[in-house]
Amino acid sequence: MSNRRIALLGAGNMGRALIGGLLRSGTRAELISVGEHLPDARAALARDFGVTATADNAQALAGAAIVVLAVKPQVAARVLAPLAPTLRDSHPLLISVCAGTRVSSLEEWTTGTVPVVRAMPNRPALLGAGITGLYAPGTISAGHRAAAEQVMRAVGEVVWVSSEDAIDAVSALSGSGPAYFFLLAQLMAEAGEQLGLERQAALRLAAATLHGSGLMAHSADVDLPRLRAEVTSPGGTTEAAVRVLESADLRGTVSRALAAAAARSRELAALRPDPDAADKP
Ligand SMILES: NC(=O)c1ccc[n+]([C@@H]2O[C@H](COP(=O)([O-])OP(=O)(O)OC[C@H]3O[C@@H](n4cnc5c(N)ncnc54)[C@H](OP(=O)(O)O)[C@@H]3O)[C@@H](O)[C@H]2O)c1
């Protein structure tokens, strides 16, 4: 990692995952500052990571070349808007991991004074095994793109998308994706029970199969049809099961499920919070 100072606003699940990942990938603790309003969360950062946190977000930004916004989307406006003057003076790169929060909103709340990159990580980032979809408007420099990529690589892989709308697809695929695999594993365990397995054994078999399959699929040049073919002997058990799944239109069901998630992502983004909402009745 470089010697650039990084500030994180919000040290919940994702903020902590990023801090842990940055430290693991070589960023020194003294180069990380955190704005977090919960005293317990600040104490936990000092204890777990040796990282200094403050309740004063403007103070956390001091000297930062990169600011990561990792608060809940519904408070993003309220956190960013008062920081606009500080951001205008220091002009850092702003990376937002806030789901459903558009670049146009982030620019509005910061009065257009900082370059903005959107990042959509997923839950396995908490273990350093995530994947992040990144989007940057055309005005963002190659250096800032590289910096955003480097930060998000601290919690897993990164994939660039070329339009902001594609972030809704990233949310639908990898953002929500862990839940689909968990659901499938749960349904497999329940089906295993119906076939006579003990509940705990069925759960272990399903969860370990999910884990092992994930490891096998984890390669840059993954060939999913080949992996599937390798466990599908003609006339065998797997083929019998896959035939049932295909006849139940699994492909169409998955397609509709992801379309519903992407549509919901667009809907949530349209419910853009008003930075002054907290002051209104
Ligand atoms: N977790 C995931 O798997 C995941 C995946 C993709 C994207 N994201 C995005 O990551 C962001 C953070 O998610 P999360 O799961 O880490 O949420 P979280 O655990 O609730 O963490 C957010 C933290 O920010 C704090 N905060 C709130 N207002 C603040 C302020 N004014 N100044 C400083 N800190 C403040 C929160 O405190 P309070 O609890 O008091 O509000 C909390 O400690 C969200 O925008 C989410 O969309 C998360």
Ligand as a Chemical Component Dictionary entry (heavy atoms), coordinates in Angstrom:
data_LIG
# 
_chem_comp.id                   LIG 
_chem_comp.type                 NON-POLYMER 
_chem_comp.pdbx_formal_charge   0 
_chem_comp.three_letter_code    LIG 
# 
loop_
_chem_comp_atom.comp_id 
_chem_comp_atom.atom_id 
_chem_comp_atom.alt_atom_id 
_chem_comp_atom.type_symbol 
_chem_comp_atom.charge 
_chem_comp_atom.model_Cartn_x 
_chem_comp_atom.model_Cartn_y 
_chem_comp_atom.model_Cartn_z 
_chem_comp_atom.pdbx_ordinal 
LIG N1  N1  N 0  -22.236 -4.939 5.317  1  
LIG C1  C1  C 0  -22.253 -5.329 4.060  2  
LIG O1  O1  O 0  -22.211 -6.515 3.743  3  
LIG C2  C2  C 0  -22.285 -4.297 2.944  4  
LIG C3  C3  C 0  -22.205 -4.712 1.595  5  
LIG C4  C4  C 0  -22.219 -3.727 0.599  6  
LIG C5  C5  C 0  -22.297 -2.392 0.910  7  
LIG N2  N2  N 1  -22.400 -2.039 2.229  8  
LIG C6  C6  C 0  -22.542 -0.613 2.536  9  
LIG O2  O2  O 0  -21.617 -0.265 3.516  10 
LIG C7  C7  C 0  -22.162 0.782  4.303  11 
LIG C8  C8  C 0  -21.952 0.443  5.747  12 
LIG O3  O3  O 0  -22.623 -0.790 6.010  13 
LIG P1  P1  P 0  -22.348 -1.556 7.356  14 
LIG O4  O4  O 0  -22.939 -2.896 7.232  15 
LIG O5  O5  O -1 -20.903 -1.415 7.728  16 
LIG O6  O6  O 0  -23.233 -0.654 8.355  17 
LIG P2  P2  P 0  -23.058 -0.494 9.913  18 
LIG O7  O7  O 0  -22.497 -1.740 10.496 19 
LIG O8  O8  O 0  -24.350 0.055  10.450 20 
LIG O9  O9  O 0  -21.908 0.614  10.032 21 
LIG C9  C9  C 0  -22.089 1.976  9.832  22 
LIG C10 C10 C 0  -21.387 2.682  10.984 23 
LIG O10 O10 O 0  -21.362 4.085  10.731 24 
LIG C11 C11 C 0  -21.793 4.715  11.941 25 
LIG N3  N3  N 0  -22.287 6.068  11.717 26 
LIG C12 C12 C 0  -23.537 6.488  11.565 27 
LIG N4  N4  N 0  -23.578 7.818  11.461 28 
LIG C13 C13 C 0  -22.318 8.255  11.549 29 
LIG C14 C14 C 0  -21.709 9.540  11.522 30 
LIG N5  N5  N 0  -22.442 10.654 11.432 31 
LIG N6  N6  N 0  -20.390 9.634  11.590 32 
LIG C15 C15 C 0  -19.645 8.534  11.711 33 
LIG N7  N7  N 0  -20.177 7.290  11.799 34 
LIG C16 C16 C 0  -21.503 7.150  11.706 35 
LIG C17 C17 C 0  -22.852 3.788  12.427 36 
LIG O11 O11 O 0  -23.315 4.072  13.718 37 
LIG P3  P3  P 0  -24.903 3.750  14.033 38 
LIG O12 O12 O 0  -24.994 2.273  14.161 39 
LIG O13 O13 O 0  -25.182 4.491  15.294 40 
LIG O14 O14 O 0  -25.706 4.277  12.877 41 
LIG C18 C18 C 0  -22.107 2.467  12.297 42 
LIG O15 O15 O 0  -21.187 2.269  13.350 43 
LIG C19 C19 C 0  -23.635 0.919  3.943  44 
LIG O16 O16 O 0  -23.842 2.094  3.199  45 
LIG C20 C20 C 0  -23.916 -0.301 3.105  46 
LIG O17 O17 O 0  -24.820 -0.022 2.061  47 
LIG C21 C21 C 0  -22.385 -2.950 3.247  48 
# 
loop_
_chem_comp_bond.comp_id 
_chem_comp_bond.atom_id_1 
_chem_comp_bond.atom_id_2 
_chem_comp_bond.value_order 
_chem_comp_bond.pdbx_ordinal 
LIG N1  C1  SING 1  
LIG C1  O1  DOUB 2  
LIG C1  C2  SING 3  
LIG C2  C3  SING 4  
LIG C2  C21 DOUB 5  
LIG C3  C4  DOUB 6  
LIG C4  C5  SING 7  
LIG C5  N2  DOUB 8  
LIG N2  C6  SING 9  
LIG N2  C21 SING 10 
LIG C6  O2  SING 11 
LIG C6  C20 SING 12 
LIG O2  C7  SING 13 
LIG C7  C8  SING 14 
LIG C7  C19 SING 15 
LIG C8  O3  SING 16 
LIG O3  P1  SING 17 
LIG P1  O4  DOUB 18 
LIG P1  O5  SING 19 
LIG P1  O6  SING 20 
LIG O6  P2  SING 21 
LIG P2  O7  DOUB 22 
LIG P2  O8  SING 23 
LIG P2  O9  SING 24 
LIG O9  C9  SING 25 
LIG C9  C10 SING 26 
LIG C10 O10 SING 27 
LIG C10 C18 SING 28 
LIG O10 C11 SING 29 
LIG C11 N3  SING 30 
LIG C11 C17 SING 31 
LIG N3  C12 SING 32 
LIG N3  C16 SING 33 
LIG C12 N4  DOUB 34 
LIG N4  C13 SING 35 
LIG C13 C14 SING 36 
LIG C13 C16 DOUB 37 
LIG C14 N5  SING 38 
LIG C14 N6  DOUB 39 
LIG N6  C15 SING 40 
LIG C15 N7  DOUB 41 
LIG N7  C16 SING 42 
LIG C17 O11 SING 43 
LIG C17 C18 SING 44 
LIG O11 P3  SING 45 
LIG P3  O12 DOUB 46 
LIG P3  O13 SING 47 
LIG P3  O14 SING 48 
LIG C18 O15 SING 49 
LIG C19 O16 SING 50 
LIG C19 C20 SING 51 
LIG C20 O17 SING 52 
# 
